[in-house]
Amino acid sequence: MSAVVITVAQQKGGVGKSTLAAHLAVAFAQQGYSTMLFDTDPQGTCTHWHAQRKKDDIGLVATSGWRLTRDLSMARESNDVIIIDTPPHAEMDIKVSVRAADLVLVPMQPSPADLWAMKETFRTISSESRQCMVVLNRVIHRANITEDTKAKLLQYEIPVAEQELGNRVLFAASMESGLTVLDGFANPSQIEITNLVRQLAAKLGLAFKGKVKPSISSKASAKADDAVSASPANPEQGSTIMVIKKKKAVAKKAPATKKKVAAKPKKAAAPKKKAATKAKPKAKPAAKKVVKKAPAKKVAKKAPAKAMLKLAA
């Protein structure tokens, strides 16, 4: 049986193509399918990720241009699933990858910029007569812009995957060590990827060998966006979590010490107030004497009398 080919394409950069391609490859491999990941992006994100991965569960071919057709024909016979990661702003490479695909996935963020940029990608897909599906990525739940984006996609009659991928740091953070959210992390993003693969398998006629996981409610997804909980798969990540916990413990103790230090000066300040009250009576008599001695009033009364005598003379 020839391999099923899934191409991840979007001419706009920074939409999460490589992250999605790597996660799909691992997900299908965990389903028991022989999986090959094709990296046609000159940036080589998937190639760097694969080099960090300490498992040989998926293969990788770094290729581009005219070599892609030759490499694909060789890989089709020895694999069940092939995932192709494409570069942005490379129309010729995208066309070759789209032409070879059984399904084209278009990741996009819920934003006007992504809506504008994907029009060119859909022109390419339409010209090659391939079926496609939009995957909403980095979704912020409870945001009006997400619902507005989905409504506009329906107006364009573009199919959208039921499962959305949330805006979670763990998707990108796991890639640094050659891992994915499926590699031992306890996080709702596992359910998102698994449900997406289940939907893709049904569309492509592949058997889904894993258990169907319940979809995440909007409230649960929103909580997961606010606080990402993970079970670290390596000791370094575990030590990082321990350091954060220690810092929080120190921060809690700090206010108690400040309260004790601040309480002592209050007792010492009490005598100063008494001294100030004793000094007030001494100051008042001095002020009164100075006012009484001032001859200003007497001089003022005599001066007009002299002036009148002079004028009369």
Rosetta silent file (secondary structure, phi, psi, omega in degrees, C-alpha in Angstrom):
SEQUENCE: MSAVVITVAQQKGGVGKSTLAAHLAVAFAQQGYSTMLFDTDPQGTCTHWHAQRKKDDIGLVATSGWRLTRDLSMARESNDVIIIDTPPHAEMDIKVSVRAADLVLVPMQPSPADLWAMKETFRTISSESRQCMVVLNRVIHRANITEDTKAKLLQYEIPVAEQELGNRVLFAASMESGLTVLDGFANPSQIEITNLVRQLAAKLGLAFKGKVKPSISSKASAKADDAVSASPANPEQGSTIMVIKKKKAVAKKAPATKKKVAAKPKKAAAPKKKAATKAKPKAKPAAKKVVKKAPAKKVAKKAPAKAMLKLAA
SCORE:     score description
SCORE:     0.000 S_00000001
   1 L     0.000  132.836  179.322    0.000    0.000    0.000 S_00000001
   2 L   -73.961  148.865 -176.253    1.313    3.451   -0.960 S_00000001
   3 L   -67.755  149.071  171.363    1.800    5.958    1.848 S_00000001
   4 E   -83.806  131.973 -176.027   -0.768    8.613    2.658 S_00000001
   5 E  -110.561  125.289  175.490    0.762   12.085    2.202 S_00000001
   6 E  -116.596  119.734  179.537   -0.234   15.057    4.378 S_00000001
   7 E  -103.760  129.647  176.718    1.250   18.423    3.398 S_00000001
   8 E  -101.307  109.662 -172.252    1.343   21.275    5.922 S_00000001
   9 L  -133.168  141.853  173.876    1.336   24.480    3.859 S_00000001
  10 L  -170.814  121.909 -176.198    0.851   28.185    4.454 S_00000001
  11 L   -69.729  -20.927  176.032    2.658   30.969    2.606 S_00000001
  12 L   -79.701  135.812  177.640    2.604   33.155    5.702 S_00000001
  13 L   -83.744  162.294  174.613    5.468   32.496    8.107 S_00000001
  14 L    74.325   25.454 -179.933    5.220   32.072   11.865 S_00000001
  15 L  -102.581   -1.125  177.452    1.917   30.177   11.940 S_00000001
  16 L    93.381   29.600 -179.797    3.326   26.970   13.483 S_00000001
  17 H   -62.481  -51.070 -175.876    3.766   24.756   10.391 S_00000001
  18 H   -65.126  -39.906  178.624    6.882   22.944   11.621 S_00000001
  19 H   -63.057  -43.596  178.822    5.493   22.429   15.125 S_00000001
  20 H   -65.639  -42.621 -179.361    2.278   20.962   13.718 S_00000001
  21 H   -61.602  -44.204 -179.847    4.167   18.729   11.237 S_00000001
  22 H   -64.555  -42.123 -179.570    6.418   17.289   13.962 S_00000001
  23 H   -66.889  -37.890  177.588    3.482   16.634   16.305 S_00000001
  24 H   -65.962  -40.351  179.590    1.483   14.917   13.568 S_00000001
  25 H   -61.308  -45.226  179.492    4.442   12.687   12.691 S_00000001
  26 H   -66.513  -39.562 -178.647    4.860   11.571   16.305 S_00000001
  27 H   -62.974  -44.133  179.264    1.093   11.089   16.726 S_00000001
  28 H   -70.250  -34.003  176.468    0.806    8.787   13.705 S_00000001
  29 H   -63.965  -39.195  178.205    3.928    6.887   14.781 S_00000001
  30 H   -69.707  -19.188  174.205    2.349    6.290   18.185 S_00000001
  31 L   -79.440   -5.844  178.544   -0.682    4.904   16.356 S_00000001
  32 L    98.620    7.771  179.679    1.596    2.216   14.964 S_00000001
  33 L   -91.165  140.767  173.171    2.083    3.648   11.476 S_00000001
  34 L   -72.154  116.849 -169.369    5.482    3.774    9.794 S_00000001
  35 E  -121.355  138.070  176.477    5.954    7.539    9.483 S_00000001
  36 E  -124.991  133.394  179.148    8.373    9.714    7.509 S_00000001
  37 E  -106.086  123.543  178.163    8.773   13.467    7.983 S_00000001
  38 E  -101.365  126.196  177.456    9.862   15.535    4.974 S_00000001
  39 E  -109.312  106.158  179.295   11.519   18.892    5.685 S_00000001
  40 L  -105.608    7.137 -179.844   11.443   21.124    2.601 S_00000001
  41 L   -88.831  124.653  178.573   11.985   24.384    4.513 S_00000001
  42 L   -57.824  -25.155  177.247   15.508   25.883    4.100 S_00000001
  43 L   -66.057  -25.525  173.866   15.337   26.986    7.756 S_00000001
  44 L    67.672   35.049 -178.722   15.425   23.294    8.673 S_00000001
  45 H   -61.563  -48.770  179.668   13.287   23.513   11.822 S_00000001
  46 H   -65.281  -33.131  178.275   12.111   19.902   11.611 S_00000001
  47 H   -66.014  -44.528  177.399   15.653   18.761   10.783 S_00000001
  48 H   -63.906  -41.833  179.101   17.049   20.439   13.927 S_00000001
  49 H   -61.970  -45.034 -178.479   14.199   19.028   16.006 S_00000001
  50 H   -64.313  -33.918  179.020   14.762   15.497   14.682 S_00000001
  51 H   -66.459  -29.643  178.627   18.495   15.743   15.465 S_00000001
  52 H   -82.116  -16.924 -175.862   17.634   16.447   19.130 S_00000001
  53 L   -75.017  131.251 -176.989   15.178   13.560   19.330 S_00000001
  54 L   -97.040   17.115  177.129   16.577   10.489   21.104 S_00000001
  55 L  -119.729  152.218  177.203   14.040    8.123   19.551 S_00000001
  56 L  -111.141   38.248 -177.189   14.058    6.489   16.139 S_00000001
  57 L   -76.814  -24.601  177.530   10.264    6.245   15.907 S_00000001
  58 E  -131.533  152.177  176.391   10.051    8.432   12.800 S_00000001
  59 E   -97.805  166.639  179.750   12.344    9.010    9.835 S_00000001
  60 E  -141.152  137.791  174.969   13.316   12.336    8.286 S_00000001
  61 E  -126.956  119.988  175.600   14.240   13.436    4.775 S_00000001
  62 E   -95.321  113.411 -175.221   15.574   16.955    4.199 S_00000001
  63 L  -150.810  174.557  177.663   14.860   17.829    0.580 S_00000001
  64 L  -170.136  166.801  173.651   13.455   20.547   -1.689 S_00000001
  65 L    59.405 -138.442 -175.862   12.685   21.492   -5.270 S_00000001
  66 H   -66.219  -22.050 -179.810   12.998   18.882   -7.987 S_00000001
  67 H   -72.129  -21.749 -176.475   14.449   16.322   -5.536 S_00000001
  68 H   -60.850  -44.294 -179.154   11.169   16.204   -3.587 S_00000001
  69 H   -61.779  -43.156  179.396    9.337   14.241   -6.303 S_00000001
  70 H   -65.833  -45.303 -178.348   12.130   11.662   -6.525 S_00000001
  71 H   -66.631  -35.451  178.300   12.471   11.295   -2.738 S_00000001
  72 H   -65.440  -42.575  179.815    8.711   10.982   -2.305 S_00000001
  73 H   -61.527  -32.901  178.263    8.435    8.179   -4.848 S_00000001
  74 H   -75.046  -36.755 -175.729   11.089    6.230   -2.923 S_00000001
  75 H   -81.076  -23.778 -177.347    9.493    6.842    0.487 S_00000001
  76 H   -60.169  -38.255 -173.953    5.911    6.052   -0.518 S_00000001
  77 L   -77.486  -20.493 -174.798    6.514    2.317   -0.827 S_00000001
  78 L  -110.493    7.561 -178.979    8.227    1.852    2.553 S_00000001
  79 L  -136.581  159.485  177.439    6.001    4.035    4.797 S_00000001
  80 L   -92.504  -39.746 -177.045    2.373    4.317    5.838 S_00000001
  81 E  -133.428  135.468  175.402    2.223    8.072    6.455 S_00000001
  82 E  -123.456  127.492  177.313    4.342   10.924    5.080 S_00000001
  83 E  -110.572  127.464 -178.836    4.168   14.424    6.572 S_00000001
  84 E  -111.740  122.383  173.670    5.623   17.293    4.486 S_00000001
  85 E   -96.611  126.038 -174.491    6.666   20.558    6.136 S_00000001
  86 L  -109.314  157.216  178.750    6.803   23.388    3.589 S_00000001
  87 L   -85.034  160.455  172.367    8.584   26.765    3.591 S_00000001
  88 L   -83.931  156.551  172.849    6.844   30.155    3.506 S_00000001
  89 L    58.623   29.783  177.681    7.077   32.430    0.467 S_00000001
  90 L  -129.285   86.253 -171.222    8.272   29.605   -1.850 S_00000001
  91 H   -62.842  -41.229 -177.005    5.556   29.122   -4.431 S_00000001
  92 H   -66.921  -45.438  179.755    7.311   26.479   -6.533 S_00000001
  93 H   -64.986  -38.053  178.982    8.223   24.215   -3.576 S_00000001
  94 H   -65.474  -39.814  179.484    4.719   24.573   -2.147 S_00000001
  95 H   -60.747  -44.555  179.782    3.171   23.598   -5.493 S_00000001
  96 H   -63.753  -41.375 -179.458    5.221   20.396   -5.685 S_00000001
  97 H   -68.704  -39.034  178.736    4.336   19.488   -2.087 S_00000001
  98 H   -68.167  -40.351 -178.938    0.645   20.255   -2.607 S_00000001
  99 H   -61.806  -31.518 -177.383    0.530   18.268   -5.849 S_00000001
 100 L   -86.234   -6.612 -170.451    1.857   15.181   -4.035 S_00000001
 101 L   -86.894  146.916  168.180   -0.575   15.450   -1.094 S_00000001
 102 L   -87.064  -26.215  177.576   -3.684   13.448   -0.329 S_00000001
 103 E  -150.839  133.968  177.887   -4.668   16.181    2.140 S_00000001
 104 E  -107.805  122.771  175.327   -3.316   19.713    2.634 S_00000001
 105 E   -98.735  132.409 -179.407   -3.481   21.172    6.139 S_00000001
 106 E  -116.817   97.633  176.736   -3.391   24.962    6.418 S_00000001
 107 E   -74.476  138.752  177.449   -2.515   26.112    9.947 S_00000001
 108 E  -152.215  147.736  176.082   -3.588   29.639   10.745 S_00000001
 109 L   -87.645  149.213  178.217   -3.970   31.834   13.769 S_00000001
 110 L   -72.275   85.780 -179.076   -7.318   33.536   14.387 S_00000001
 111 L  -154.478  152.608  177.668   -6.315   36.947   13.056 S_00000001
 112 H   -59.804  -36.839 -179.122   -7.099   39.166   10.060 S_00000001
 113 H   -60.480  -41.072  178.975   -3.459   38.982    8.901 S_00000001
 114 H   -68.936  -36.685  177.329   -3.657   35.198    8.584 S_00000001
 115 H   -62.514  -42.563  179.800   -6.963   35.421    6.724 S_00000001
 116 H   -66.628  -41.075 -173.552   -5.455   37.808    4.195 S_00000001
 117 H   -72.819  -27.830 -172.998   -2.271   35.768    3.757 S_00000001
 118 H   -78.479  -10.572 -178.929   -3.931   32.384    3.226 S_00000001
 119 H   -59.555  -41.359  178.988   -5.764   33.445    0.048 S_00000001
 120 H   -66.088  -37.612  178.170   -2.670   32.808   -2.051 S_00000001
 121 H   -62.862  -41.449 -179.147   -2.210   29.389   -0.427 S_00000001
 122 H   -71.300  -28.009  173.736   -5.787   28.404   -1.317 S_00000001
 123 H   -63.593  -42.355  178.786   -5.282   29.516   -4.906 S_00000001
 124 H   -64.478  -43.104 -179.667   -2.367   27.081   -5.132 S_00000001
 125 H   -64.270  -41.727 -179.769   -4.397   24.270   -3.538 S_00000001
 126 H   -65.985  -39.215  179.835   -7.332   24.915   -5.877 S_00000001
 127 H   -64.595  -26.087  179.176   -5.084   24.945   -8.946 S_00000001
 128 L   -97.477    0.608  177.419   -3.817   21.470   -7.993 S_00000001
 129 L    54.242   51.450  179.239   -7.351   20.199   -7.170 S_00000001
 130 L  -113.748  147.006  176.475   -6.421   18.913   -3.734 S_00000001
 131 L   -77.600  146.038 -175.307   -8.649   18.614   -0.678 S_00000001
 132 E  -139.613  169.567  178.741   -7.659   20.832    2.216 S_00000001
 133 E  -155.944  134.038  176.352   -8.544   21.681    5.793 S_00000001
 134 E   -85.546  136.546  173.486   -7.763   24.670    8.007 S_00000001
 135 E  -115.591  112.299  178.473   -6.384   23.966   11.471 S_00000001
 136 E   -72.658  121.254 -174.054   -6.858   26.883   13.842 S_00000001
 137 L  -118.354  152.249 -179.078   -3.632   27.167   15.803 S_00000001
 138 L    55.159   44.954 -177.047   -2.637   29.227   18.884 S_00000001
 139 E   -76.950  132.947  173.438   -6.295   29.773   19.643 S_00000001
 140 L  -100.104  111.831 -177.513   -7.187   32.041   22.551 S_00000001
 141 L   -71.798  154.637 -177.953  -10.401   30.734   24.022 S_00000001
 142 L    68.586   14.587  179.263  -13.145   33.119   25.095 S_00000001
 143 L  -102.378  135.156 -179.342  -11.880   35.637   22.510 S_00000001
 144 H   -63.950  -31.098 -176.693  -14.325   37.193   20.055 S_00000001
 145 H   -65.394  -28.733  177.949  -11.709   37.216   17.291 S_00000001
 146 H   -65.858  -46.462  179.666  -11.660   33.393   17.265 S_00000001
 147 H   -66.820  -37.382  178.494  -15.396   33.195   16.599 S_00000001
 148 H   -63.993  -40.298  179.832  -15.172   35.969   13.993 S_00000001
 149 H   -64.408  -43.943  179.689  -12.405   34.097   12.144 S_00000001
 150 H   -64.107  -37.534  178.983  -14.394   30.861   12.069 S_00000001
 151 H   -64.475  -40.385  179.524  -17.463   32.701   10.777 S_00000001
 152 H   -68.382  -36.890  177.893  -15.464   34.241    7.915 S_00000001
 153 H   -64.457  -36.290  176.786  -13.968   30.855    6.980 S_00000001
 154 H   -66.444  -35.807  177.285  -17.491   29.438    6.741 S_00000001
 155 H   -63.964  -35.842  178.528  -18.444   32.317    4.436 S_00000001
 156 L   -79.527   -3.726 -178.497  -15.512   31.362    2.178 S_00000001
 157 L    59.852   42.467  177.393  -16.726   27.712    2.273 S_00000001
 158 L  -103.651  126.232 -179.610  -13.353   26.535    3.547 S_00000001
 159 L   -66.935  137.802 -178.520  -13.433   23.349    5.670 S_00000001
 160 E  -123.047  135.488  178.538  -12.154   23.813    9.219 S_00000001
 161 L   -63.140  139.862  178.994  -10.980   21.054   11.568 S_00000001
 162 L   -63.182  -39.356 -177.402  -13.284   20.518   14.521 S_00000001
 163 L   -85.315  126.279  175.715  -10.342   20.319   16.910 S_00000001
 164 L  -100.109  156.271  176.982   -8.514   23.579   17.610 S_00000001
 165 L  -107.934  124.277 -175.997   -5.013   23.879   19.054 S_00000001
 166 E   -73.518  164.913  179.304   -4.691   26.203   22.036 S_00000001
 167 L   -86.097   82.976 -175.228   -2.119   28.929   22.559 S_00000001
 168 L  -122.176  138.397 -178.525    0.146   26.994   24.937 S_00000001
 169 H   -64.199  -30.031 -173.922    3.858   27.387   25.572 S_00000001
 170 H   -62.003  -29.709  177.656    4.324   23.638   25.895 S_00000001
 171 H   -58.426  -47.560 -179.082    3.896   23.077   22.149 S_00000001
 172 H   -79.448  -38.944 -176.702    7.012   25.127   21.407 S_00000001
 173 H   -64.023  -36.268 -179.526    8.924   24.331   24.619 S_00000001
 174 H   -67.606  -29.140 -178.505    8.782   20.576   24.034 S_00000001
 175 H   -64.936  -26.667 -175.690   10.329   21.004   20.569 S_00000001
 176 L   -60.054  -34.064 -177.891   13.581   22.318   22.065 S_00000001
 177 L  -102.327   17.911 -179.378   14.554   18.868   23.334 S_00000001
 178 L    74.773   22.948 -178.337   13.329   16.931   20.312 S_00000001
 179 L  -113.084  178.557  172.024   10.063   16.113   22.070 S_00000001
 180 L  -136.590  176.345  178.304    6.368   16.818   21.587 S_00000001
 181 L   -68.726   -9.938  178.778    3.426   17.215   23.949 S_00000001
 182 L   -88.544   -5.850 -175.227    2.791   13.494   23.340 S_00000001
 183 L   -97.878   66.319  171.163    6.124   12.474   24.893 S_00000001
 184 L    87.091    6.702  179.149    5.258   12.063   28.555 S_00000001
 185 L   -93.859  134.593  176.510    3.716   15.450   29.272 S_00000001
 186 L   -93.670   97.928 -174.683    0.439   15.606   31.194 S_00000001
 187 L  -155.198  147.620  177.853   -1.357   18.459   29.461 S_00000001
 188 H   -58.632  -20.272  178.664   -4.675   19.107   27.676 S_00000001
 189 H   -63.290  -25.507  174.066   -2.683   19.686   24.474 S_00000001
 190 H   -58.702  -45.727 -178.778   -2.283   15.889   24.280 S_00000001
 191 H   -64.187  -39.179 -179.746   -6.044   15.575   23.847 S_00000001
 192 H   -61.662  -48.728 -179.231   -6.059   18.277   21.179 S_00000001
 193 H   -65.451  -42.868 -179.037   -3.412   16.555   19.030 S_00000001
 194 H   -62.360  -43.886  178.902   -4.942   13.103   19.527 S_00000001
 195 H   -67.045  -35.107  176.948   -8.415   14.297   18.534 S_00000001
 196 H   -64.920  -43.750  179.199   -7.021   16.107   15.493 S_00000001
 197 H   -64.963  -37.436  177.472   -5.236   12.936   14.334 S_00000001
 198 H   -60.952  -41.244  179.093   -8.420   10.928   14.879 S_00000001
 199 H   -67.645  -41.242  179.247  -10.287   13.331   12.594 S_00000001
 200 H   -65.769  -40.200  179.306   -7.544   13.227    9.938 S_00000001
 201 H   -61.986  -41.765  178.792   -7.428    9.426   10.046 S_00000001
 202 H   -64.001  -37.893 -178.620  -11.184    9.233    9.471 S_00000001
 203 H   -70.277  -32.380 -176.198  -10.926   11.634    6.515 S_00000001
 204 H   -97.087   -0.011  178.730   -8.058    9.666    4.922 S_00000001
 205 L    77.205   26.284  177.870   -9.493    6.200    5.578 S_00000001
 206 L   -99.226  145.985  178.119   -6.874    5.216    8.157 S_00000001
 207 L   -74.553  136.058  176.353   -7.703    3.143   11.215 S_00000001
 208 L   -98.147  113.430 -172.028   -7.505    5.003   14.491 S_00000001
 209 L   -92.351  -12.012 -178.912   -5.884    2.634   16.961 S_00000001
 210 L   -90.130  172.899  178.141   -5.935    4.827   20.046 S_00000001
 211 L   -78.289  142.548  176.936   -8.766    5.513   22.454 S_00000001
 212 L   -74.918  122.345 -178.159  -11.105    8.351   21.628 S_00000001
 213 L   -98.129  143.115 -179.828  -10.523   11.097   24.178 S_00000001
 214 L   -64.316  143.679  178.593  -13.266   13.509   25.233 S_00000001
 215 L   -67.908  151.896 -179.645  -13.034   16.982   23.776 S_00000001
 216 L   -82.272  133.451  176.053  -11.931   19.782   26.090 S_00000001
 217 L   -69.784  161.741 -178.768  -14.643   22.179   27.155 S_00000001
 218 H   -63.150  -35.657  178.806  -14.134   25.872   26.515 S_00000001
 219 H   -66.956  -43.372  179.911  -13.731   26.524   30.262 S_00000001
 220 H   -65.614  -38.270  178.717  -11.114   23.792   30.635 S_00000001
 221 H   -65.797  -38.833  179.366   -9.249   25.069   27.577 S_00000001
 222 H   -65.257  -40.420  177.649   -9.266   28.599   28.957 S_00000001
 223 H   -65.263  -38.571  179.418   -7.846   27.416   32.272 S_00000001
 224 H   -66.884  -31.870  176.288   -5.148   25.478   30.438 S_00000001
 225 H   -66.135  -35.963 -176.809   -4.222   28.611   28.501 S_00000001
 226 H   -77.338  -36.411 -177.553   -3.766   30.513   31.769 S_00000001
 227 L  -138.171  112.564 -178.975   -1.760   27.845   33.618 S_00000001
 228 L   -92.265  119.530  177.228    0.229   25.135   31.811 S_00000001
 229 L  -106.356  132.909 -177.224    0.847   22.035   33.931 S_00000001
 230 L  -137.943  146.335  171.834    3.444   19.534   32.741 S_00000001
 231 L   -99.184  107.724 -171.646    5.015   16.303   33.924 S_00000001
 232 L   -62.662  139.504 -179.859    8.698   16.728   32.958 S_00000001
 233 L   -96.613   -1.463  176.168   10.200   14.012   30.823 S_00000001
 234 L  -142.276  158.204 -176.082   13.817   14.798   31.768 S_00000001
 235 H   -61.461  -31.571 -177.410   15.643   15.728   34.999 S_00000001
 236 H   -63.657  -42.145  178.786   16.557   19.221   33.812 S_00000001
 237 H   -66.979  -34.505  177.825   12.932   20.255   33.513 S_00000001
 238 H   -64.194  -41.479  179.241   12.252   18.730   36.914 S_00000001
 239 H   -66.308  -34.589  177.657   15.010   20.794   38.536 S_00000001
 240 H   -62.154  -42.327  179.136   13.622   23.954   36.941 S_00000001
 241 H   -63.805  -39.290  179.490   10.248   23.324   38.549 S_00000001
 242 H   -64.004  -39.097  179.207   11.925   22.776   41.941 S_00000001
 243 H   -63.704  -41.637  178.830   13.767   26.090   41.678 S_00000001
 244 H   -62.545  -40.606  179.802   10.518   27.915   40.965 S_00000001
 245 H   -65.231  -39.844  178.658    8.883   26.320   44.011 S_00000001
 246 H   -63.885  -41.314  179.216   11.782   27.351   46.263 S_00000001
 247 H   -62.251  -39.511  178.977   11.579   30.952   45.074 S_00000001
 248 H   -65.301  -37.820  179.957    7.886   31.048   45.845 S_00000001
 249 H   -66.038  -39.631  178.540    8.515   29.706   49.376 S_00000001
 250 H   -65.721  -39.269 -179.126   11.113   32.402   50.073 S_00000001
 251 H   -63.845  -30.272  179.216    8.764   35.078   48.810 S_00000001
 252 H   -73.484  -35.558 -178.428    6.116   33.970   51.320 S_00000001
 253 H   -74.626  -29.286 -174.475    8.485   34.175   54.311 S_00000001
 254 H   -56.690  -43.531 -179.648    9.830   37.633   53.419 S_00000001
 255 H   -62.571  -30.114 -179.338    6.744   39.636   54.480 S_00000001
 256 H   -64.936  -41.033  179.487    6.843   38.067   58.026 S_00000001
 257 H   -67.762  -34.497 -179.751   10.370   39.372   58.671 S_00000001
 258 H   -66.978  -35.473 -179.834    9.418   42.847   57.462 S_00000001
 259 H   -65.708  -40.546 -179.883    6.512   43.017   59.926 S_00000001
 260 H   -65.783  -43.045 -178.862    8.756   42.244   62.921 S_00000001
 261 H   -66.647  -38.156 -178.290   11.339   44.874   61.979 S_00000001
 262 H   -72.126  -23.159 -177.611    8.665   47.497   61.377 S_00000001
 263 H   -75.522  -29.389 -176.509    7.027   46.865   64.800 S_00000001
 264 H   -68.441  -44.103 -178.761   10.141   47.800   66.866 S_00000001
 265 H   -61.181  -21.258 -179.102   10.548   51.440   65.766 S_00000001
 266 H   -64.526  -38.895  178.456    7.002   52.222   66.954 S_00000001
 267 H   -67.209  -40.256 -178.925    8.012   51.789   70.650 S_00000001
 268 H   -69.514  -27.908 -177.387   11.112   53.937   70.228 S_00000001
 269 H   -78.075  -16.200 -177.265    9.121   56.702   68.563 S_00000001
 270 H   -61.935  -46.438  179.582    6.726   57.064   71.535 S_00000001
 271 H   -59.945  -31.046 -178.511    9.109   59.142   73.791 S_00000001
 272 H   -63.564  -36.305  179.249    9.692   61.608   70.937 S_00000001
 273 H   -65.837  -40.452  178.867    6.021   62.452   70.900 S_00000001
 274 H   -63.961  -42.813  179.251    6.036   63.208   74.669 S_00000001
 275 H   -61.771  -36.793 -179.728    9.099   65.440   74.332 S_00000001
 276 H   -67.668  -35.853 -179.785    7.376   67.371   71.594 S_00000001
 277 H   -70.835  -34.510  177.847    4.321   67.975   73.763 S_00000001
 278 H   -67.885  -35.228 -175.805    6.458   69.331   76.691 S_00000001
 279 H   -72.711  -21.087 -176.473    8.314   71.736   74.426 S_00000001
 280 H   -64.417  -44.754 -179.502    5.108   73.411   73.174 S_00000001
 281 H   -60.717  -34.339  179.155    4.264   75.407   76.395 S_00000001
 282 H   -65.726  -37.981 -175.941    7.757   76.980   76.451 S_00000001
 283 H   -71.352  -32.004 -176.063    7.446   78.189   72.898 S_00000001
 284 H   -67.664  -47.445  179.433    4.077   79.922   73.394 S_00000001
 285 H   -59.865  -38.330 -179.795    5.083   82.424   76.146 S_00000001
 286 H   -59.605  -40.727 -178.351    8.125   83.543   74.146 S_00000001
 287 H   -66.905  -38.479 -179.109    5.932   84.402   71.193 S_00000001
 288 H   -67.014  -41.302 -179.835    3.526   86.455   73.339 S_00000001
 289 H   -61.560  -42.603 -179.019    6.322   88.541   74.929 S_00000001
 290 H   -62.297  -38.087 -179.333    7.752   89.484   71.563 S_00000001
 291 H   -68.276  -39.228 -178.910    4.358   90.710   70.395 S_00000001
 292 H   -67.358  -37.664 -176.939    3.802   92.863   73.527 S_00000001
 293 H   -72.820  -20.518 -173.911    7.216   94.564   73.297 S_00000001
 294 L   -63.157  120.058 -176.616    6.758   95.575   69.696 S_00000001
 295 L   -86.735   14.747 -173.644    6.339   99.397   69.692 S_00000001
 296 H   -59.866  -39.584 -176.299    4.815   99.473   66.267 S_00000001
 297 H   -68.476  -41.323 -178.192    1.358  100.467   67.477 S_00000001
 298 H   -66.086  -43.255  179.226    2.567  103.402   69.641 S_00000001
 299 H   -62.306  -39.310 -177.883    4.713  104.860   66.877 S_00000001
 300 H   -65.092  -33.142 -179.011    1.864  104.584   64.452 S_00000001
 301 H   -75.732  -38.218 -178.189   -0.426  106.621   66.694 S_00000001
 302 H   -71.986  -35.388 -174.632    2.120  109.456   67.380 S_00000001
 303 H   -58.166  -43.878 -179.541    3.184  109.903   63.792 S_00000001
 304 H   -64.637  -32.135 -178.704   -0.116  111.323   62.497 S_00000001
 305 H   -63.769  -48.830  178.500   -0.238  113.957   65.347 S_00000001
 306 H   -58.624  -43.244 -177.546    3.147  115.499   64.452 S_00000001
 307 H   -63.212  -37.299 -179.961    2.250  115.566   60.800 S_00000001
 308 H   -67.295  -40.580  177.945   -0.974  117.490   61.518 S_00000001
 309 H   -60.971  -44.114  179.456    0.863  120.171   63.587 S_00000001
 310 H   -60.814  -44.514 -177.963    3.309  120.814   60.799 S_00000001
 311 H   -64.854  -37.910 -179.917    0.515  121.165   58.236 S_00000001
 312 H   -65.575  -39.136  178.907   -1.373  123.593   60.554 S_00000001
 313 L   -66.039    0.000    0.000    1.706  125.822   60.933 S_00000001
